[in-house]
Amino acid sequence: MKFFADTADIADIADLAETGLLDGVTTNPSLIAKSGRKFLDVIAEICAFVSGPVSAEVTATDAPAMLKEAHVLRRIARNVAIKVPLTWEGLKACKVLTEEGTMVNVTLCFTANQALLAAKAGATFISPFIGRLDDIGEDGMQLIRDIRRVYDNYPALKTEILAASIRNPDHVTQAARAGSDVATVPPAVLRELVRHPLTDKGLDAFLADWKKTGQSIL
């Protein structure tokens, strides 16, 4: 499974990129607003750190305006993926952009039917929102399983499932087990994936024993 960082924080992206684990980045208007910086500048800087897809979301709601914004955004770098909402207008924009050779991330997916439509429109990625479904008492992970089954029934569909609205490490594990191609994860949650109390305990014991030897590697 590929890991995308769901953030517009350049410091976090730079740190995560050093691990070699970062396959891409997703942003949205809320994350850009949180950064307090100009949208185009942030996307350009992220693309300098990350060679994989960097999702930049349009803010227009009709297809012609979405396409105008998309043409501005994709000039920033070759790895920009245009993020459009899962609306009728968004699907129209997705079709045109895909035919032009642009990566498209269709976002705000909450049903398998929506995911099927996005794939038919040529989406590069579909972003089902796990956490938001959990918030209203539904099983967000079941949506991942449903989309995986639908897509697997039709090999001609090449859209990748990008699990979004990830809230905790267990979401990542479940998404991987359900067959998600990508998980876009907040940096704090991504860092939690490496942690386990027994890892910390074992390292402390090794270091304590090493100290007793009085040796130094350098």
Secondary structure, DSSP 8 states (H G I E B T S, - for coil): -EEEEE---HHHHHHHHTTT---EEE--HHHHHHHTS-HHHHHHHHHHH-SS-EEEE---SSHHHHHHHHHHHTTS-TTEEEEEESSHHHHHHHHHHHHTT--EEEEEE-SHHHHHHHHHTT-SEEEEBHHHHHHTTS-HHHHHHHHHHHHHH-TT---EEEEBS--SHHHHHHHHHHT-SEEEE-HHHHHHTT--HHHHHHHHHHHHHHHHHT----
